[in-house]
């Protein structure tokens, strides 16, 4: 008769040194000792973990190297574009200032009548 460990009671322990090297790695729920005293004990599980890390790196690189949609707007800002945006903003500010002057004149006229 085999003893089964409840998942919430399974011990996992990973001990690393200050440089990040694995000293001990224990996973009671899945294979027992993987690394013990800096030596790989469970070669199969070690290779699985190495493959997982490799897959994560490949996925991250795939995201970085994604093909950019040709219809996507260009987000690079050149000095000419910056000047153009600044000119547009100043035109908007002038329009707003003119509107405020008109509203002030209207309010003065209304206040003068009352």
GIZIVEN-V907011 format. One record per run of one state. SS is the DSSP state (h for helix, s for strand, l for the rest). FROM is the first residue (numbers start at 1). LEN is the number of residues. If there is no record, write none. Layout:
# GIZIVEN-V907011
[[SS FROM LEN] [SS FROM LEN]]
This chain:
# GIZIVEN-V907011
[[l 1 6] [h 7 3] [l 10 2] [s 12 5] [l 17 5] [s 22 6] [l 28 4] [s 32 5] [l 37 2] [s 39 2] [l 41 2] [h 43 22] [l 65 14] [h 79 35] [l 114 1]]
